[in-house]
Amino acid sequence: MEVVIVQDAVAGGELVAETIAALLKRKPDALLGVATGSTPLPVYQALAAQVRASAVDASRARICQLDEYVGLPAGHPESYRSVVLREVVEPLGLTEESFMGPDGSAEDIAAACADYDRALAEAGGVDLQLLGIGTDGHIGFNEPCSSLASRTRIKTLTRQTREDNARFFDTPDEVPHHVITQGIGTILDARHLVLLATGEAKAEAVALAVEGPLSALVPASALQLHPHATVVVDEAAASKLKLADYFRATYAAKPAWQGL
């Protein structure tokens, strides 16, 4: 696992966007796994700016969802499909044909989960999966004590997660109780995992995921198992890392040809 400490959220977004741009130059039809929420927005904004400036061609890129609410009506503005279309697909100049995600309104949710897990494999697998981290250490919607071998499935959200997400809804009661999420095992299938965390509220979760033991209690600690996992954090989110100085030194000495 590589840990990169940047000055702030904007710098983190630019660094991750540069990494995605480099991937698209090597593999124009790369399958990019995207996360939702406020943390990855600087990434999408920086990448869209590169596309507008013709610094990178994203026209053949493919986009896939990490998770989706269960039960929101089709077209609901806070469904993750709507959010990804609005914040990623449209700004990059892509069409819905380039996008894939689970069906949170399916009558048979279990079948929808299996279908999506299979579709990701049939698409050739995810080349780069962008992740956030919850204050309780969750990735995707794999809440604490999720199986580290889990596949795409339905999960019940914790009260903390529903409270954290209430800011996107008119009232806390509108936040769904269930989601479809890529499982930790599914996430680990991606070729490159990039976890982005910003703000002091994420500092404890980051420290536990990076420096703590591998534990289902901290789902993000599963990144320790991956051969190519990168954790990008701003100074605030890095504030509880015991090895912060070491991480800064190793990144400063890293050969440029290695990339992120």
C-alpha positions as CSV (number, residue, x, y, z in Angstrom):
1,M,0.0,0.0,0.0
2,E,1.3,3.5,-0.9
3,V,0.2,6.5,1.1
4,V,0.5,9.9,-0.5
5,I,0.0,13.0,1.7
6,V,-1.1,16.2,-0.2
7,Q,-1.7,19.7,1.0
8,D,-5.5,19.8,0.5
9,A,-8.5,18.4,-1.2
10,V,-7.8,20.3,-4.5
11,A,-4.3,18.9,-4.7
12,G,-5.6,15.4,-4.0
13,G,-8.2,15.8,-6.7
14,E,-5.6,16.9,-9.2
15,L,-3.2,14.1,-8.4
16,V,-5.9,11.4,-8.8
17,A,-7.2,13.0,-12.0
18,E,-3.6,12.9,-13.4
19,T,-3.4,9.2,-12.6
20,I,-6.7,8.5,-14.3
21,A,-5.6,10.6,-17.3
22,A,-2.4,8.6,-17.6
23,L,-4.4,5.4,-17.5
24,L,-6.7,6.6,-20.3
25,K,-3.6,7.5,-22.4
26,R,-2.4,3.9,-22.0
27,K,-5.8,2.3,-22.2
28,P,-8.4,4.6,-23.8
29,D,-11.3,2.2,-23.1
30,A,-10.4,1.7,-19.4
31,L,-13.2,0.8,-17.0
32,L,-13.2,3.4,-14.2
33,G,-15.0,2.6,-11.0
34,V,-16.3,5.8,-9.4
35,A,-17.5,6.7,-5.9
36,T,-20.0,9.3,-4.9
37,G,-20.2,11.9,-2.1
38,S,-18.3,15.2,-1.7
39,T,-14.8,13.8,-1.4
40,P,-14.2,12.7,-5.1
41,L,-15.7,15.8,-6.6
42,P,-12.3,17.6,-7.0
43,V,-11.2,14.5,-9.0
44,Y,-14.1,14.7,-11.4
45,Q,-13.7,18.5,-11.8
46,A,-10.0,18.2,-12.5
47,L,-10.5,15.4,-15.0
48,A,-13.3,17.2,-16.8
49,A,-11.0,20.3,-17.0
50,Q,-8.3,18.1,-18.7
51,V,-10.9,16.8,-21.2
52,R,-12.1,20.3,-22.0
53,A,-8.5,21.4,-22.5
54,S,-7.9,18.4,-24.8
55,A,-5.2,17.2,-22.5
56,V,-6.8,13.8,-22.4
57,D,-9.3,11.9,-24.5
58,A,-12.0,10.2,-22.4
59,S,-14.4,9.5,-25.3
60,R,-13.8,5.7,-25.0
61,A,-13.8,5.5,-21.2
62,R,-16.3,3.3,-19.4
63,I,-17.7,4.2,-16.0
64,C,-19.1,1.8,-13.4
65,Q,-20.8,2.4,-10.1
66,L,-19.6,1.3,-6.7
67,D,-23.0,1.2,-5.0
68,E,-26.6,2.2,-5.3
69,Y,-29.5,2.9,-3.0
70,V,-32.3,0.4,-2.9
71,G,-35.9,1.6,-3.4
72,L,-35.4,5.1,-4.7
73,P,-37.7,5.8,-7.7
74,A,-36.1,5.9,-11.1
75,G,-34.6,9.3,-11.9
76,H,-34.5,10.4,-8.2
77,P,-31.8,13.1,-8.0
78,E,-30.0,11.4,-5.2
79,S,-29.9,7.9,-6.7
80,Y,-26.3,7.2,-7.3
81,R,-27.0,6.5,-11.0
82,S,-28.3,10.1,-11.3
83,V,-25.4,11.5,-9.3
84,V,-22.8,9.7,-11.4
85,L,-24.4,10.8,-14.6
86,R,-24.5,14.3,-13.4
87,E,-21.1,14.6,-11.8
88,V,-19.0,12.2,-14.0
89,V,-20.5,11.0,-17.2
90,E,-21.9,14.3,-18.5
91,P,-18.9,16.5,-17.5
92,L,-16.6,14.0,-19.3
93,G,-18.7,14.3,-22.5
94,L,-19.8,10.6,-22.3
95,T,-23.1,9.0,-22.9
96,E,-25.2,6.6,-20.8
97,E,-24.0,3.8,-23.1
98,S,-20.6,4.1,-21.4
99,F,-22.1,3.6,-18.0
100,M,-23.0,0.5,-16.0
101,G,-24.4,0.1,-12.5
102,P,-26.7,-2.1,-10.4
103,D,-30.4,-1.8,-10.5
104,G,-31.6,-0.6,-7.1
105,S,-35.2,-0.7,-8.1
106,A,-35.2,-4.3,-9.3
107,E,-37.9,-6.6,-8.0
108,D,-35.3,-9.3,-7.4
109,I,-32.5,-7.5,-5.6
110,A,-30.4,-10.6,-5.1
111,A,-30.5,-11.4,-8.8
112,A,-29.6,-7.7,-9.6
113,C,-26.6,-8.0,-7.3
114,A,-25.4,-11.2,-9.0
115,D,-26.0,-9.7,-12.4
116,Y,-23.9,-6.7,-11.7
117,D,-21.0,-8.7,-10.2
118,R,-21.0,-10.8,-13.3
119,A,-21.3,-7.8,-15.7
120,L,-18.1,-6.3,-14.2
121,A,-16.2,-9.5,-14.8
122,E,-17.6,-9.8,-18.4
123,A,-16.5,-6.2,-19.0
124,G,-12.9,-7.2,-18.4
125,G,-12.8,-6.0,-14.8
126,V,-12.3,-2.6,-13.3
127,D,-9.0,-0.9,-14.2
128,L,-9.1,1.7,-11.5
129,Q,-11.6,1.9,-8.6
130,L,-11.8,5.2,-6.8
131,L,-12.9,4.8,-3.2
132,G,-13.9,7.0,-0.3
133,I,-13.8,6.0,3.4
134,G,-16.6,6.4,5.9
135,T,-16.0,7.7,9.4
136,D,-16.5,4.1,10.6
137,G,-14.0,2.8,8.1
138,H,-16.4,1.5,5.5
139,I,-15.6,1.4,1.8
140,G,-18.5,1.3,-0.7
141,F,-21.3,0.4,1.6
142,N,-19.4,-2.4,3.2
143,E,-20.2,-1.5,6.8
144,P,-18.1,-2.7,9.7
145,C,-17.9,-6.5,10.1
146,S,-18.6,-7.1,6.4
147,S,-16.9,-10.2,5.0
148,L,-13.5,-9.4,3.4
149,A,-14.5,-12.0,0.7
150,S,-17.9,-10.5,0.1
151,R,-19.3,-10.0,-3.4
152,T,-21.9,-7.5,-4.7
153,R,-24.9,-7.8,-2.4
154,I,-27.6,-5.9,-0.4
155,K,-26.5,-4.2,2.8
156,T,-28.3,-2.5,5.6
157,L,-26.9,0.9,6.4
158,T,-25.8,1.8,9.9
159,R,-27.3,4.7,11.7
160,Q,-24.0,6.6,11.4
161,T,-23.9,6.2,7.7
162,R,-27.5,7.3,7.3
163,E,-26.8,10.3,9.4
164,D,-23.7,11.1,7.4
165,N,-25.7,10.9,4.1
166,A,-28.7,12.9,5.4
167,R,-27.1,16.1,4.1
168,F,-28.0,15.0,0.6
169,F,-31.7,14.6,1.4
170,D,-34.4,17.0,2.5
171,T,-35.0,15.1,5.7
172,P,-33.0,12.3,7.5
173,D,-36.0,10.0,7.2
174,E,-35.7,10.0,3.4
175,V,-32.3,8.3,3.5
176,P,-32.9,4.6,2.4
177,H,-32.1,1.9,4.8
178,H,-30.7,-0.5,2.2
179,V,-28.2,-0.4,-0.6
180,I,-26.6,-2.6,-3.3
181,T,-22.8,-2.4,-2.9
182,Q,-19.8,-4.1,-4.5
183,G,-18.5,-6.4,-1.9
184,I,-15.0,-6.1,-0.5
185,G,-14.0,-9.2,-2.6
186,T,-15.4,-7.5,-5.7
187,I,-13.6,-4.3,-5.0
188,L,-10.3,-6.1,-4.5
189,D,-10.7,-7.5,-8.0
190,A,-9.9,-4.1,-9.5
191,R,-6.4,-3.7,-10.9
192,H,-5.7,-0.4,-9.1
193,L,-7.5,0.9,-5.9
194,V,-7.2,4.6,-5.1
195,L,-8.7,5.7,-1.8
196,L,-9.1,9.4,-1.4
197,A,-9.8,10.9,2.0
198,T,-9.9,14.6,3.1
199,G,-10.7,16.4,6.3
200,E,-10.0,15.7,10.0
201,A,-13.2,13.7,10.4
202,K,-11.6,10.9,8.3
203,A,-8.3,10.9,10.2
204,E,-9.0,8.1,12.6
205,A,-10.6,5.8,10.0
206,V,-7.6,6.4,7.7
207,A,-5.1,5.6,10.5
208,L,-6.9,2.4,11.4
209,A,-7.2,1.3,7.7
210,V,-3.5,2.0,6.9
211,E,-1.7,1.3,10.1
212,G,-4.1,-0.9,12.1
213,P,-4.6,-4.6,11.8
214,L,-6.4,-6.2,8.9
215,S,-9.9,-6.4,10.3
216,A,-13.5,-6.8,9.2
217,L,-14.3,-4.1,11.8
218,V,-12.5,-1.6,9.6
219,P,-13.4,-2.7,6.0
220,A,-11.0,-0.3,4.4
221,S,-8.1,-2.2,6.0
222,A,-8.7,-4.8,3.2
223,L,-6.7,-2.5,1.0
224,Q,-3.7,-3.9,2.8
225,L,-4.3,-7.2,0.8
226,H,-4.2,-5.5,-2.6
227,P,-1.0,-5.5,-4.8
228,H,-1.7,-2.0,-6.1
229,A,-3.5,0.2,-3.6
230,T,-2.9,3.9,-3.2
231,V,-4.2,6.0,-0.4
232,V,-4.3,9.8,-1.1
233,V,-4.9,12.0,2.0
234,D,-4.7,15.6,2.8
235,E,-2.9,16.9,5.8
236,A,-6.0,16.9,8.0
237,A,-6.9,13.3,7.1
238,A,-3.3,12.3,7.7
239,S,-3.1,13.9,11.1
240,K,-3.4,10.6,13.1
241,L,-0.9,8.6,11.0
242,K,2.1,7.5,13.1
243,L,4.2,7.0,10.0
244,A,3.3,10.2,8.2
245,D,6.9,11.4,8.0
246,Y,7.9,8.1,6.5
247,F,5.1,8.3,3.9
248,R,6.2,11.8,2.9
249,A,9.8,10.7,2.6
250,T,9.1,7.6,0.5
251,Y,6.8,9.5,-1.9
252,A,9.4,12.3,-2.3
253,A,12.0,9.7,-3.2
254,K,9.8,7.8,-5.6
255,P,11.1,7.5,-9.2
256,A,9.0,9.4,-11.6
257,W,8.6,6.5,-13.9
258,Q,6.7,4.5,-11.3
259,G,3.6,6.8,-11.4
260,L,0.9,6.6,-8.8
